Amino acid sequence: QLQASGGGLVQTGGSLRLSCVASGNILKTNSAGWYRQAPGKQRELVAAINSDGYTNYADSVKGRFTISINNAKNTVSLQMNNLKPEDTARYYCNTNGVRTTLVMFDSWGQGTQLTVSS
């Protein structure tokens, strides 16, 4: 299970940090990502990171967002700077990997709302 937090209301140009904590006994996280979905739009990938630390970002957030992962704390975070009204959406985290029981997992958080006011 994933528990996301950190959403809220922020003004244009502001910053916010989203965090997602995974519960359970995790042996290895293969990759993690943040997605977002605005009303009337499809869910889109915002940022992703793999176990080697390689990252991938949507063009719309490059240079403004940074994804990071703390394997010791089973946490994936998204630092968002210079926020724009078009960043307004519900943000979802996703992680996949292997538990200590050697069972694969692919988990989604419940989502956290970000609203950027102009």
C-alpha positions in Angstrom: 0.0 0.0 0.0 1.1 3.5 -0.7 0.2 6.6 1.3 0.6 9.9 -0.5 0.8 13.3 1.1 1.9 16.8 0.5 -0.8 18.2 -1.8 -2.5 21.5 -1.2 -3.2 24.9 -2.5 -0.2 27.0 -3.7 0.2 30.2 -5.7 1.8 30.4 -9.1 5.5 30.3 -8.8 5.4 28.5 -5.5 6.9 25.2 -4.4 5.5 22.0 -2.9 6.8 18.6 -2.1 4.8 15.4 -2.5 5.8 12.2 -0.7 4.6 8.7 -1.0 5.4 6.0 1.6 5.2 2.3 0.8 4.2 -0.1 3.5 5.0 -3.8 3.8 8.3 -5.6 3.6 10.0 -4.5 0.4 13.1 -6.2 -0.9 13.7 -4.0 -3.8 11.9 -1.2 -5.6 12.5 -1.5 -9.3 10.9 1.8 -10.3 8.6 4.5 -9.0 6.7 7.3 -10.6 4.4 10.2 -10.2 1.4 10.6 -12.4 -1.3 13.2 -12.6 -4.8 13.5 -13.8 -6.7 16.8 -14.4 -10.5 16.9 -14.7 -11.5 15.7 -18.2 -8.0 14.6 -19.1 -6.2 11.3 -19.2 -3.7 10.3 -16.5 -0.2 11.2 -17.6 3.3 10.4 -16.4 5.0 13.3 -14.6 8.2 11.8 -13.5 9.8 8.4 -13.0 12.9 6.9 -11.5 14.4 3.4 -11.6 16.6 1.5 -9.2 19.8 2.8 -10.9 18.7 6.4 -10.3 17.8 7.2 -13.9 15.0 9.6 -14.2 12.5 10.6 -16.8 10.3 13.7 -16.9 7.4 15.0 -18.9 8.5 17.9 -21.0 6.1 20.2 -19.3 7.8 19.7 -15.9 11.5 19.4 -16.9 13.7 21.8 -15.0 10.9 22.4 -12.4 10.2 19.0 -10.8 12.6 16.6 -9.3 11.8 13.0 -8.3 13.8 11.1 -5.7 13.6 7.9 -3.9 14.8 6.8 -0.4 14.9 3.1 -0.4 15.7 2.9 3.3 12.5 4.7 4.1 10.5 3.2 1.2 9.6 6.7 0.2 9.4 8.4 -3.2 9.1 12.2 -3.4 8.4 14.8 -6.0 9.8 18.3 -5.4 7.8 20.8 -7.5 9.1 24.3 -8.0 7.9 27.2 -10.1 4.4 25.8 -10.1 1.9 26.8 -12.8 -1.9 26.7 -12.9 -1.6 24.0 -15.5 0.0 21.8 -12.9 -3.3 21.6 -11.1 -4.3 18.0 -10.9 -4.6 15.0 -8.7 -1.2 13.4 -8.3 -0.8 9.6 -7.9 2.3 7.7 -7.0 3.2 4.3 -8.2 5.9 1.8 -7.2 6.8 -1.7 -8.3 9.3 -4.2 -7.2 9.7 -7.3 -5.1 8.7 -8.0 -1.5 10.8 -10.0 0.9 8.5 -12.9 0.3 9.7 -12.7 -3.4 6.2 -11.6 -4.5 6.2 -8.9 -7.1 4.1 -5.8 -6.4 2.8 -2.9 -8.4 1.1 -0.4 -6.1 -0.8 2.9 -6.5 -1.4 5.5 -4.0 -4.8 7.1 -3.4 -3.8 10.4 -4.9 -3.2 13.8 -3.5 -4.7 17.1 -4.9 -2.6 20.0 -6.0 -4.2 23.2 -6.9 -2.2 26.1 -8.2 -3.9 29.5 -8.1 -3.1 32.2 -10.7 
